[in-house]
């Protein structure tokens, strides 16, 4: 499996070909990397988009409850964004990033 598995941690995901319109000229590329993964506390998210876009980056627990909003705003094209997530106050478990 290209994206790794939840037991050993997930590999960085490069999501290509996201449609923002009906034309192939509107394609953009999203990149998201979380390190370290797995973690025992603080992790860092580095993310970017090839197009200017409105974006959110959130963290959810396995019940679907949002536990953190890390980014909510406009992203510049080809700019790299970095944010920190401190999950040390959360119970042990699996948490999902939603970009």
Steps between C-alpha positions, in 0.01 A plus 500: 500500500646834399389700803628269774284351770365639826699260721839609370413863425408651168737615232476854356213529257520690173148547368517590132226589259251666733234658280407857580296544180409324180818582309829313528664843534337525843688202647702558814737290706470477876786386720481406869773350716465422871812436709569316718237237444424327728563750778467517877419870514592772254489448125553740213294537184660643186255566218474684170286542189604570142208747470380784720217350704292518812597209727448347841718255691328321787570208732229242582480209740366161389144587609496787250531774761719792395770547764695784334476760225857563385444723196202678349574760235634584157812326374732663251597293196816293553555639852592252773308520826606342828296458817545317828253266668547414867297189573662431836175585682299250297445132580721247322350399170487563128434852374435604141601821327245641255637744241 
